[in-house]
Amino acid sequence: MTTLICGSLAFDNIMVFPDRFKNHILPEQIHILNVAFLVPEMRREYGGCAGNIAYNLMLLGGEPLIMATVGDDAAPYLERLDKLGLPRTHVRHVPGGFTAQAFITTDLDDNQITAFHPGAMSFSHLNKVEHAKTAKLGIVAPDGREGMMQHARDFAAAGVPFIFDPGQGLPMFNGDELLDFMRLADYACFNDYEAKLLCDRTGRRLEDLAQEVKALIVTRGGEGSEIYANGQRFDIPCVQADDVLDPTGCGDAYRSGLLYGIANGLDWLATGRLAAVMGAIKIAHRGGQNHQPSREEIAARFQRAFGAAPW
């Protein structure tokens, strides 16, 4: 099943601060904050939510189709997509600017401070869901504000089920807009902080918001995740990782498991567990797209964690 992934392609500039932010931020001086973190380790990775989700869905054997916008500096990323066999039919070049860029600093507690330049992502509304005629499932991941709203409406108008996954883009929307997204979407996914912000902005409880979609998923990092579906709550445990090296892109890996499970008719327990396995595999590698497990290795990892393979 072709899955249209609407979101960003970005370059992630990842820096590691060999200490803890809390040791250098004085709460009583937060109103005049002026802090510099020395980061002796830095690397540049291929990222962006659409790129990361598509990469992980490809590992699972899915059929991802990326819809994104890039700038004049995108050639290395486009060449990478070609080498991976990921179609870029709906990756639009917007002349005169940069591809989206994230500057991420991670401390020893895996806390992150991120600066993000949207660049070409701000023109994501130029892409239309209707142009991806083979899509049978979709996701609206973090992207330009107008593009996210347009793509959600387009999916609904085309009758293509989709996940609303606003991620770090959630603060761009007010309560009424978020409720509109929930009513248009078939599924919705948030981390625990985003879920609290969603409730605050809409004035509604999470359990009530879950009634707007077929399934509402809340991830809680090392505490696992929850799926509200079919009038039930499914608790998904965190899968033990081989190592904890880099949380960047773990949420995207998790979402690839959700998309694969939905596309292939897995029940919600199996879908959530597969998502958790993908997150555990990713966190043991630096960057969002450097892990390379085979489909058989993913199935074996699932079996070790839960006692039965998902396929």
N, C-alpha and C positions, 0 to 999 in steps of 0.2 A: 504494500500500500504506500503510495507516494505521500510523504508528509512535508508540507510546506512550512518552513521555519522562517518566520519574519522576525528580524532582529538585527543586531549589529555585527559587523566584522571589524575587529579592532586590533591594534598592536598593544600588547601589555608590557609596560616597562616595570619590571618587578624588582623591588629593592628589599633587602633584609636588614632590619635594625637589630643588632646583637644585644638587645637589652629589652626592657619593658617600658612602654609608653608611660605607664602610671608613675614610673620613677622620675619622669622628667616634666610632667604636667602638674602644676600646683593648682589645686581646685580653687583656692581663694584668689588666684590671679588670672582666672580664666577670661576675665573681661579685658585683659591686656595681653592676651596670649601671643607670644613671639618665641617659637620653638624651632630649632633646627636639629634634625636627626642625622648623624653621620652614618652612612650606609655603604660600607666597603664592598658589599656584594650587590651586583646589579646584572640583570639579563633582560633581553627583549624576546617576548614570546608572541606567537600567533594566538589571538583570543577573540573576544566579542562573543556575546551569548549565542548568536546564530551559528557562528563558526564552531564553537565548543559543542553545542547540542548536536549539530550535524555530524561532527567528527565521532562523537560517542554513539550516535544512532547508527552510523556506518559500521562501527565495530560490532554492534549487535546484529548486523545483517538487515537493518531497515533500509528504507529508500528515502533519504533526506533530500530536500530541494531547498536551497538557500535563497531567500529574498532579502537583499540588503543593498546599501549604497556605500561606495568607497571613493577615495580621493585620488589625487595625482600620484601618490606614493605607494599605491596598492600593488604594484607589479609583483613583488615577492610573494604576497599572499595569494594572488591569482594563480601564479605558477604552482604554488603549493596545492591549491584546490585541484588543479589539473593533474598533478602527480598522484593525488589521493583518489582521483576518479569522482570527485564531487562536482556535479554540474554547476556552472555559474551562469546559466541562461538568464537568471533573474537577479544577477549582481550588476547594479548600474553604476557606471563611472560618472561622478559629478565633478567636472573640471573646476580648477581654481582653488582647491582647498586640500586639506589633509584627510586621510582616513581617520576614523575615530581613534583616540589614543587614551589609554588608561595609565596612570602613574600610581603604582600600588606599593605602599610600604607596610611590611608585615613585621611584628615584633615576636619575641620568644613565646608569648602566650597565644600566638596566631590571631591577635587583633590586627585589624587592617585600617590604614588611613589611605583613602583613594582620591586622587584628582582626576577628573575625566573631561577631555575635550571632545565634544561630539563630532565636529567636523562635518563630513559628508552625511553622517547619520541624520542630521537635521532635515535632509531632503528625502527621507525614506517614504514620505507620502507620494512621491512620484511613481513608486512601484504600486501596481494594482494586483490584488489577489486574483482577479478574473483572468489575468494573463497566464496564470499557472493552471491550465485546464485539467491537468492530470491529478491535481491534489485531492485527496480524499480525507485528509486530517491535517490540522494545522496547529500552530502555536504563535501567539503574539507575545514575544519576549521583549526585554528592554530595547527601546529604539527611540527615534524622534517622537515627540509628543503627538504631533498631527498624524504621523504615520501610524502610530499605535491605534489611535482612534479610528482612522480610516480602514486599517486592515481588519479590525474587529467587526466593523460594520460590513465590510466586504465578505468576510467569512460567513457571517450570519445571513446576508442576502443570498449568498450562493448555496446555503444549506450545507456548508462544510463544517463539521464539528471542530472545535478548537479549544486549546488551553489558554486562559488568560494568565500570564506570568509577568507582572509588571516589574518585579525585582527592584533595583535601585531607582527605577523610573516612577515608582508609586507616588512619591511626594509631588510630582508634577500635576496630579489630578485632585480635584475636590471630591467631596462626598457624593454628590449627585453623579459626577462623571464615573466614579468607581462603581456605583450601583448600576449605571448603564452598562459598563463592561460586564458585570456579573450577570446581568439579564441577557446579554448577547451571547456570552460564552457557554460552552457545555461543561467545561472543567476550569478550575482555578487553582493556582499554586502560589504559596507565599512562604517565606521563612517566618520564624516566630515574631521577630520585630515588625516585619511588614504586616503580619496578621493583626498585631495590636494597633498599628497605625490605621489599617483598614477599618477596624471596629471603631476607633476614635473618630475617624473622618465621616463615617456613615452613620454613626450613632446606633449601630446594631450589633448584637452579639454574634460571635462566630457561628454558633449553632443555627441562628436564624439565617445568616448569610449562606450557609451551606444548602439551604433549601432552594436557593436561586440556581444552583448548578447540579449536574449529575454527580459530581465529586469535587470536594474541596480538600486540598492537601496542604498541610502545614509541616514544614521541616524544622527540626530543633537541634541541628548539629549533632553533637555526641550523644544526645538524648533520644535520637531516632526521629520518627515522624508519625503523623496522624493522618488518616484519610477518612473524611466524613462522606459516606455514600450509602445509598439504599436504606436510609434511616438508621445507620449504624456508624460506629467509630472503630476503625481498624488501627490498632497500634503496631507500628513497624519498628522493630529494634534496629539500632545502629549495628552495622557489620564491622567486626574487628579488622582494622587495616594492618597491612604488613609493616607500615611505618607511617608516621604523620609528618610529611615534609612541606606541604603547601596546600592550603584550602582553596586557592584560586581555581575557579571552574568546577568545584565539587557540586554546587547546585545545578549547574548545567548538565553534568554527568548524570545526576539524579533524574533530571527531567527527561533525558533520553530514555531512561528505563520506563518512565511513565508513558511516553509516546509509543514505545515498542509494545508495552503491555496493552494499551488501548487499541493499537492497530491490529494486534494479533488475538484479541479477544480473551486475554488472561483475566482471571478474577482479580479483585482489588488487593487481596493479600499477596498473591504472586507478583502483581505489578509493583506494589510498594517494596517488596523484598528485592526484586530485580533492580529497582531504582537505588535502593540502599547499597547493593553490591557494587553498582557502577560508581557511586560516590566513594566507597571504600577503596576501590581500585585506583581512582584518580588521585586521592589525597596522598598516596604513597609516591607520587611523582611530581616533579616541579613543572609548573606551567599547565595550561589547560588542555594541551593536545600532544603530550609526549608519552603517554602510556599506550602500549600497543598489544593488549591481550587479544588472543584469537577468540572466536566465538565459543570454541570448545573450552578454552580456559575460563571464560566467563561462566559457562554452565557448570564447570567443576567447582568454581568458587561459590556459586549459588548452592550447589549440592552440599558442600562442606558446612555452609552456614545454616541451611534450612532443611537438609535431608532429602531433597528431591530437585532435580533439574527443571528449569522452566520450559524446556523444549526437548 
